[in-house]
Amino acid sequence: MAASRNHPEPAAIWSNRLIVFDKDMSNAQNIILAQGRDALVALINRIDHLYGLMRAFPTLIEFYPHPEIPQVLSELCYHQGVASNILLNDSGPRRDEGDIEYRMRLERYRYTKSFCDAQRVPTDVLRNKQIRNRLTHIDEYLFKAMKRSNTGFCIDSAIGRRDQFSAPAGITIQFCRTFIAAE
């Protein structure tokens, strides 16, 4: 997109990180894409940190009680939601989204998807609208889930396998913001 009277190009852009511009995209799109990239970098860094926290307990088998784990999981969810929304959200127009913003979001989606497909990078999790909504609206989903009867919850934890806990008869276990290492 070229600059116009309605959308002039900025005179300068300052950032603490290098922004690599794709001249086929507008400055606004490049800046927004950089925010998505930064969210992905933060997500990967948080995952690496989480594995480090889990290694802090080498004698425990598949349950990791480090006190930082809930905060790291919260940060993981936030960064995944941001990256997903900026880079791979191809849903219909939102109620509060104008035509230009909608077209720009779809352009970012096509650009990111094309790059990921060419590099054989899977995008299924980041593209999943249900996961994105559950991460960004955690309070709503958690409130609804907690009203279920005969259900135990594993929340803000890191565990080895989904089936490692045995619930009493008649009780099901649900997971919310639980990092399952085997998955």
C-alpha positions as CSV (number, residue, x, y, z in Angstrom):
1,M,0.0,0.0,0.0
2,A,1.3,3.4,-0.9
3,A,1.0,6.5,1.3
4,S,-2.0,8.7,0.7
5,R,-3.4,11.9,2.1
6,N,-5.7,9.9,4.4
7,H,-2.9,7.5,5.5
8,P,0.5,9.3,5.3
9,E,3.6,7.3,5.9
10,P,5.3,8.2,9.2
11,A,8.4,10.4,9.1
12,A,10.4,8.0,11.3
13,I,9.9,4.9,13.3
14,W,11.9,4.2,16.5
15,S,12.1,0.9,18.2
16,N,14.5,-1.0,20.5
17,R,14.5,-3.9,17.9
18,L,15.4,-4.0,14.3
19,I,12.4,-3.8,12.0
20,V,12.9,-5.5,8.7
21,F,10.6,-4.0,6.1
22,D,9.0,-5.9,3.3
23,K,8.5,-3.1,0.7
24,D,5.5,-4.9,-0.7
25,M,3.7,-4.1,2.6
26,S,2.8,-0.7,4.1
27,N,4.8,0.7,7.0
28,A,1.7,0.1,9.2
29,Q,1.6,-3.6,8.2
30,N,5.3,-4.0,8.8
31,I,5.0,-2.5,12.3
32,I,2.0,-4.7,13.1
33,L,3.8,-7.8,11.7
34,A,6.8,-6.9,13.9
35,Q,4.5,-6.9,16.9
36,G,3.3,-10.4,15.9
37,R,6.9,-11.5,15.4
38,D,7.8,-10.2,18.9
39,A,4.9,-12.1,20.4
40,L,6.1,-15.3,18.8
41,V,9.7,-14.7,20.1
42,A,8.3,-14.0,23.6
43,L,6.2,-17.2,23.3
44,I,9.2,-19.3,22.4
45,N,11.3,-17.7,25.2
46,R,8.6,-18.4,27.7
47,I,8.3,-22.1,26.6
48,D,12.1,-22.4,26.9
49,H,11.9,-20.8,30.4
50,L,9.1,-23.2,31.3
51,Y,11.3,-26.2,30.4
52,G,14.1,-24.8,32.5
53,L,11.7,-24.5,35.5
54,M,10.6,-28.1,35.0
55,R,14.3,-29.2,35.0
56,A,14.7,-27.6,38.4
57,F,13.0,-30.6,39.9
58,P,14.9,-33.6,38.5
59,T,13.8,-36.0,41.2
60,L,10.0,-35.4,40.7
61,I,8.3,-37.4,38.1
62,E,5.9,-35.5,35.9
63,F,4.6,-32.9,38.3
64,Y,6.4,-29.6,38.5
65,P,5.6,-27.4,41.5
66,H,7.9,-24.4,40.7
67,P,6.2,-21.2,41.9
68,E,6.9,-19.3,38.7
69,I,5.0,-21.8,36.5
70,P,1.5,-20.1,36.8
71,Q,2.9,-16.7,35.8
72,V,4.9,-18.2,32.9
73,L,1.7,-20.0,31.7
74,S,-0.2,-16.8,31.9
75,E,2.5,-15.1,29.8
76,L,2.5,-18.0,27.3
77,C,-1.3,-17.6,26.8
78,Y,-1.1,-13.9,26.3
79,H,1.7,-14.1,23.7
80,Q,0.0,-16.9,21.8
81,G,-3.2,-14.9,21.7
82,V,-1.4,-11.8,20.4
83,A,0.6,-13.7,17.8
84,S,-2.5,-15.6,16.7
85,N,-4.6,-12.5,16.4
86,I,-2.0,-10.5,14.5
87,L,-0.6,-13.1,12.2
88,L,-3.1,-15.8,11.6
89,N,-6.6,-14.6,12.2
90,D,-8.7,-15.0,9.1
91,S,-12.1,-14.9,10.8
92,G,-14.9,-12.6,9.5
93,P,-15.0,-8.9,10.3
94,R,-15.4,-8.1,14.0
95,R,-18.1,-5.8,15.2
96,D,-15.6,-3.0,16.1
97,E,-13.4,-3.4,13.0
98,G,-13.6,-1.1,10.0
99,D,-13.2,-2.2,6.4
100,I,-9.6,-1.1,6.2
101,E,-8.6,-2.9,9.4
102,Y,-10.3,-6.0,8.2
103,R,-8.6,-6.0,4.8
104,M,-5.2,-5.3,6.5
105,R,-5.8,-8.3,8.9
106,L,-6.6,-10.6,6.0
107,E,-3.5,-9.3,4.1
108,R,-1.4,-10.1,7.2
109,Y,-3.0,-13.6,7.4
110,R,-2.3,-14.3,3.7
111,Y,1.3,-13.0,4.0
112,T,2.1,-15.0,7.1
113,K,0.3,-18.2,5.9
114,S,2.1,-18.0,2.6
115,F,5.5,-17.7,4.3
116,C,4.8,-20.5,6.8
117,D,3.5,-22.8,4.1
118,A,6.7,-22.2,2.0
119,Q,8.8,-23.0,5.0
120,R,6.6,-26.0,6.0
121,V,5.9,-24.3,9.4
122,P,2.7,-25.7,10.9
123,T,0.2,-23.0,11.9
124,D,-2.8,-25.1,13.0
125,V,-2.6,-24.1,16.7
126,L,-2.1,-20.4,16.1
127,R,-4.9,-20.4,13.5
128,N,-7.4,-22.2,15.8
129,K,-10.1,-19.6,16.6
130,Q,-11.4,-21.7,19.5
131,I,-8.0,-21.8,21.2
132,R,-7.4,-18.1,20.5
133,N,-10.7,-17.2,22.1
134,R,-10.1,-19.4,25.1
135,L,-6.7,-17.9,25.7
136,T,-7.8,-14.3,25.3
137,H,-11.1,-14.6,27.2
138,I,-9.7,-17.0,29.9
139,D,-11.9,-15.4,32.6
140,E,-15.2,-16.2,30.8
141,Y,-14.2,-19.8,29.9
142,L,-12.8,-20.5,33.4
143,F,-16.0,-19.2,35.0
144,K,-18.2,-21.4,32.8
145,A,-16.0,-24.5,33.3
146,M,-15.9,-24.1,37.1
147,K,-19.6,-24.4,37.3
148,R,-19.5,-28.0,36.0
149,S,-20.4,-30.6,38.7
150,N,-18.3,-33.7,39.4
151,T,-15.3,-32.1,37.8
152,G,-11.8,-31.6,39.2
153,F,-9.5,-29.0,37.6
154,C,-5.8,-28.9,37.0
155,I,-5.1,-25.2,36.6
156,D,-1.8,-23.3,36.0
157,S,0.3,-26.4,36.3
158,A,3.0,-28.2,34.4
159,I,2.7,-32.0,34.2
160,G,4.1,-34.8,32.1
161,R,1.1,-36.6,30.7
162,R,-2.6,-35.9,30.6
163,D,-3.5,-39.3,32.1
164,Q,-1.1,-39.2,35.0
165,F,-3.8,-38.4,37.6
166,S,-6.5,-40.8,38.7
167,A,-9.7,-39.1,39.8
168,P,-12.1,-40.7,42.2
169,A,-15.0,-42.6,40.6
170,G,-17.6,-40.2,39.0
171,I,-15.1,-37.3,38.8
172,T,-13.6,-36.1,35.5
173,I,-10.5,-34.0,35.3
174,Q,-10.3,-30.9,33.1
175,F,-7.2,-28.9,32.3
176,C,-6.9,-25.1,32.2
177,R,-3.6,-23.4,31.4
178,T,-1.8,-26.6,32.1
179,F,1.4,-27.3,30.2
180,I,1.4,-31.0,29.3
181,A,5.0,-31.9,28.3
182,A,4.1,-35.0,26.3
183,E,1.9,-32.9,24.0
